[in-house]
């Protein structure tokens, strides 16, 4: 597998609009469905700030841009059960019900509540960030549901990819969950990765799940891919040995910055790191979005399968 960078990179930077701030991460891209009322443009790109009070939105008529920021943003912290911040949007189009689904996370369990929290009891390494679901009819105004679905950084896919399929979610670090309806009662399954695994993106091709992610502590942190064969029972799923997809190789990716191991958590200055992959498919082609120079912007590449 090869990744061909867009010549227009980076597509999102802090210079586009002061409303998005300097910390940029967690891209999730969709083509606007025909039924969406009063669309701003052809493509919507949702993303986040690591300590943001709302989910950001950019729009464009072409993948290469130019991209325009929608300054009001979309889902806001005060509209959710979370406190301090919300981040990590994972967007899905529900054509049957004409709505947009956004999985997101934020601090939801306070420190004094952690000892009694079922997820903390099952996974002692977890802190208080949890994933929830918000729903919109126009892609701009979202209403958050209140059920905690699982740990942070939910990335959701359906398998088999039919109405009869289960909804699976991969959370950080590498914990798998599933639900019948994708909105409630996610049950825990196997842990596919170690605790260094960070924000992931998922691509389903037949019975193989491609998991794109990065690892805290790598030097440099960069985009990896592992595969999971989905044909066995889901509690027997295992991730393959990963292989590298993209490493910092351009000025905008931080290639000329010091080579240092990355740290867990946010980063607020440019660094020689690539993080936060996102996957987008259109017309038989597959694209990879990723955060550049730590969390300094978003770039885009096309994936080419050998």
Phi, psi and omega per residue, in radians:
X1 nan 2.357 3.121
X2 -2.182 2.639 3.102
X3 -2.050 2.141 3.134
X4 -1.837 1.959 -3.101
X5 -1.152 2.536 3.033
X6 -1.266 2.440 3.100
X7 -1.197 -0.357 -3.133
X8 -1.438 -0.014 -3.109
X9 -1.066 2.619 -0.127
X10 -1.381 2.623 -3.090
X11 -1.555 -0.419 3.087
X12 -2.263 2.248 3.042
X13 -2.441 2.863 3.096
X14 -1.038 -0.410 -3.099
X15 -1.206 -0.270 -3.105
X16 -1.128 -0.681 -3.122
X17 -2.918 2.364 -3.095
X18 -1.152 -0.309 -3.091
X19 -1.171 -0.384 -3.059
X20 -1.556 -0.227 3.136
X21 1.313 -3.036 -3.046
X22 -1.732 -0.200 3.116
X23 -1.755 2.058 -2.997
X24 -2.297 2.187 -3.088
X25 -2.808 3.087 2.965
X26 1.128 0.886 -3.089
X27 -1.255 2.504 3.012
X28 -2.500 2.038 -2.958
X29 -1.945 2.454 3.036
X30 -2.488 2.639 2.933
X31 -1.498 2.304 -3.056
X32 -1.146 2.185 3.131
X33 -1.191 2.695 -3.081
X34 -1.052 -0.506 -3.059
X35 -1.451 -0.118 -3.098
X36 -1.196 2.229 -3.102
X37 -1.280 2.409 3.019
X38 0.834 0.996 -3.102
X39 -1.154 2.586 3.092
X40 -1.326 -0.529 -3.098
X41 -2.992 -2.916 -3.056
X42 -1.419 -0.611 -3.085
X43 -2.152 2.468 3.013
X44 -2.041 2.243 3.090
X45 -2.058 1.956 3.107
X46 -1.653 2.492 3.099
X47 -2.746 -3.060 -2.956
X48 -2.491 2.973 2.917
X49 -2.006 2.455 -3.009
X50 -1.075 -0.439 3.049
X51 -2.182 0.688 -2.985
X52 -1.436 2.628 3.100
X53 -1.609 -0.013 3.093
X54 -2.791 2.818 3.060
X55 -1.497 2.244 -3.103
X56 -1.370 2.808 3.080
X57 -2.531 2.316 2.954
X58 -2.142 2.700 -3.134
X59 -2.412 2.676 -3.098
X60 -2.783 2.812 3.070
X61 -1.599 -0.215 3.122
X62 -2.475 2.644 -3.132
X63 -1.053 -0.605 -3.127
X64 -1.355 -0.108 3.123
X65 1.640 -2.928 0.121
X66 -1.254 2.560 3.130
X67 -1.713 2.422 3.137
X68 -2.040 2.363 3.127
X69 -1.427 2.412 2.984
X70 -1.644 1.705 -2.930
X71 -1.002 -0.625 -3.136
X72 -1.141 -0.346 -3.072
X73 1.261 -2.923 -3.081
X74 -2.089 -1.990 -3.114
X75 -1.033 2.342 -3.121
X76 -1.953 2.646 -3.108
X77 -0.930 -0.769 -3.074
X78 -1.205 -0.191 3.082
X79 -1.608 0.110 -3.040
X80 -2.178 2.945 3.035
X81 -1.393 0.051 -3.054
X82 -1.514 2.921 3.015
X83 -2.302 2.776 3.108
X84 1.322 -0.954 3.140
X85 -2.871 2.876 2.936
X86 -2.309 2.646 -3.045
X87 -2.836 -3.079 2.966
X88 1.024 1.006 3.115
X89 -1.195 2.456 3.043
X90 -2.294 1.813 -2.967
X91 -1.662 2.451 3.086
X92 -2.425 2.482 3.122
X93 -1.717 2.147 3.072
X94 -1.790 1.549 -3.080
X95 -1.171 -0.610 -3.101
X96 -1.063 -0.682 -3.104
X97 -1.861 0.111 3.102
X98 0.880 1.082 3.103
X99 -2.622 2.778 3.098
X100 -1.885 2.263 3.130
X101 -1.831 2.331 3.098
X102 -2.217 1.938 2.932
X103 -1.434 2.417 -3.126
X104 -2.622 2.996 3.079
X105 -2.408 2.874 3.045
X106 -3.003 2.917 3.047
X107 -1.048 2.133 -3.040
X108 -2.256 -0.338 -3.141
X109 -2.082 2.044 -3.101
X110 -1.315 2.779 -3.025
X111 -0.946 -0.712 -3.102
X112 -1.270 -0.189 3.139
X113 -1.738 -0.144 -2.977
X114 -1.120 -0.674 -3.072
X115 -1.052 -0.516 -3.119
X116 -1.680 0.026 -3.068
X117 -1.386 2.213 -3.092
X118 -1.043 -0.680 3.138
X119 -1.192 -0.681 3.097
X120 -1.125 -0.650 3.118
X121 -1.153 -0.647 -3.129
X122 -1.365 -0.655 -3.109
X123 -2.188 1.536 -3.017
X124 -1.047 -0.347 -3.130
X125 -1.371 -0.169 -3.120
X126 -1.326 2.561 2.953
X127 -1.806 -2.649 -2.919
X128 -1.654 0.112 3.116
X129 -1.405 2.406 -3.087
X130 -2.412 2.745 3.125
X131 -1.681 2.505 3.093
X132 -2.401 3.107 -3.121
X133 -2.167 2.379 3.014
X134 -2.147 2.647 -3.030
X135 -2.256 2.497 -3.141
X136 -2.461 2.612 3.022
X137 -1.741 -0.187 -3.114
X138 -2.255 0.026 3.126
X139 1.380 -0.046 -3.127
X140 -2.012 -0.804 -3.086
X141 -1.801 1.992 -3.070
X142 -1.961 2.564 3.022
X143 -2.012 2.123 -3.104
X144 -1.463 2.403 2.936
X145 -1.440 2.954 -2.976
X146 -1.898 -0.202 -3.104
X147 -1.272 2.254 3.007
X148 -1.304 2.166 -3.032
X149 -1.620 -0.552 -3.077
X150 2.975 -2.908 3.111
X151 -1.165 -3.113 -3.069
X152 -1.267 2.888 3.060
X153 1.105 0.777 3.046
X154 -1.084 2.292 2.968
X155 -2.240 2.126 -2.874
X156 -1.991 2.457 3.019
X157 -2.544 2.788 3.110
X158 -1.912 2.354 3.108
X159 -2.587 2.290 -0.192
X160 -0.998 2.771 -3.065
X161 -1.393 1.015 3.133
X162 -2.427 3.044 3.141
X163 -1.090 -0.397 -3.133
X164 -1.495 -0.091 -3.048
X165 -1.327 2.733 3.009
X166 -1.392 2.699 2.981
X167 -1.681 2.086 3.129
X168 -1.875 2.587 3.097
X169 -2.324 2.323 3.008
X170 -1.802 2.125 3.129
X171 -1.908 2.929 3.121
X172 -1.606 2.373 -0.010
X173 -1.698 1.659 2.955
X174 1.336 0.364 -3.111
X175 -1.602 2.275 -3.102
X176 -1.723 2.447 3.090
X177 -2.331 2.861 3.004
X178 -2.575 2.728 -3.113
X179 -2.589 2.594 3.092
X180 -1.213 -0.747 -3.040
X181 -1.857 -0.089 3.135
X182 1.329 0.075 -3.090
X183 -2.169 -0.371 -3.044
X184 -2.502 2.823 2.908
X185 0.913 0.937 3.021
X186 -1.319 2.144 3.131
X187 -1.725 2.497 -3.093
X188 -1.360 2.610 3.103
X189 -2.301 -2.511 -3.063
X190 -1.285 2.825 3.009
X191 -1.782 2.074 -2.994
X192 -1.614 -0.356 -3.052
X193 -2.368 2.916 3.094
X194 -1.465 -3.132 -2.988
X195 -1.305 -0.128 3.068
X196 -1.380 -0.277 -3.098
X197 -1.090 2.396 -3.118
X198 -2.048 -2.987 3.104
X199 -0.564 2.232 -3.064
X200 -2.055 2.853 2.964
X201 -2.332 2.597 -2.997
X202 -2.152 2.446 3.058
X203 -2.333 2.081 3.128
X204 -1.717 2.152 3.065
X205 -2.244 1.848 -3.070
X206 0.987 -2.053 -3.106
X207 -1.791 0.247 -3.119
X208 -2.022 2.240 3.059
X209 -1.749 2.157 3.046
X210 -1.662 2.167 -3.132
X211 -1.938 1.983 3.088
X212 -1.716 2.356 -3.074
X213 -2.865 3.060 2.980
X214 -2.265 2.981 -3.085
X215 -2.210 2.216 3.002
X216 -1.091 2.331 3.135
X217 1.765 -0.264 3.092
X218 -1.167 2.736 -3.074
X219 -2.396 1.594 0.064
X220 -1.540 2.754 2.983
X221 -1.135 2.367 -3.061
X222 -2.693 3.043 -3.065
X223 -1.488 2.203 3.116
X224 -1.992 2.914 3.018
X225 -2.447 2.358 2.975
X226 -2.213 2.747 3.131
X227 -2.028 2.670 3.107
X228 -2.292 2.145 3.057
X229 -1.398 2.061 -3.025
X230 -1.608 0.072 -3.075
X231 -1.294 -0.570 3.051
X232 -1.201 3.029 3.006
X233 -0.981 2.498 -2.972
X234 -1.067 -0.480 3.139
X235 -1.379 -0.032 3.053
X236 -1.848 0.055 -3.136
X237 -1.115 2.459 3.124
X238 -2.436 2.565 3.109
X239 -1.544 2.490 3.084
X240 -1.286 3.014 2.951
X241 -1.108 2.298 -3.081
X242 -1.333 2.793 3.014
X243 -2.280 2.709 -3.070
X244 -1.379 2.444 3.094
X245 -1.904 -0.862 -3.117
X246 -2.497 2.364 2.969
X247 -2.128 2.738 3.101
X248 -0.961 2.172 -3.034
X249 -2.506 0.027 3.134
X250 -2.326 2.890 3.113
X251 -1.017 -0.772 -3.079
X252 -1.212 -0.305 3.074
X253 -1.594 -0.071 3.087
X254 1.600 0.368 -3.051
X255 -1.085 -0.431 -3.119
X256 -1.655 0.094 3.099
X257 -1.559 2.872 -3.087
X258 -1.000 2.499 3.107
X259 -1.522 1.854 -3.072
X260 -2.429 2.597 3.032
X261 -1.094 2.462 3.122
X262 -1.391 2.887 3.123
X263 -2.045 2.683 3.031
X264 -1.134 2.506 3.071
X265 1.767 -3.020 -3.086
X266 -1.213 2.778 2.989
X267 -2.366 2.367 -2.980
X268 -2.050 0.284 3.006
X269 -2.470 2.717 -3.136
X270 -1.013 2.478 -3.128
X271 -2.560 2.834 3.132
X272 -1.443 1.306 -3.048
X273 -2.604 2.580 2.922
X274 -2.122 2.327 -3.053
X275 -2.415 3.130 2.850
X276 0.896 1.039 3.105
X277 -1.169 2.625 3.004
X278 -2.379 2.585 -3.111
X279 -2.023 2.394 3.048
X280 -2.372 2.368 3.130
X281 -2.110 2.434 3.077
X282 -2.780 2.280 3.029
X283 1.016 0.648 3.139
X284 1.372 0.073 3.129
X285 -1.972 2.657 -3.084
X286 -2.178 2.347 -3.077
X287 -2.140 2.582 3.118
X288 -2.044 2.105 2.976
X289 -1.697 2.669 3.135
X290 -2.803 2.692 3.085
X291 -1.451 2.447 -3.018
X292 -1.917 2.650 3.049
X293 0.833 0.893 -3.033
X294 1.497 -1.850 3.073
X295 -2.324 0.969 -3.021
X296 -1.856 0.005 -3.119
X297 2.855 -3.044 -3.109
X298 -2.268 2.389 3.073
X299 -2.181 3.002 -3.015
X300 -2.427 2.445 3.070
X301 -2.433 2.717 3.017
X302 -1.736 2.322 3.114
X303 -1.551 2.318 3.120
X304 -2.107 2.091 -3.074
X305 -1.579 2.351 -3.108
X306 -1.304 nan nan
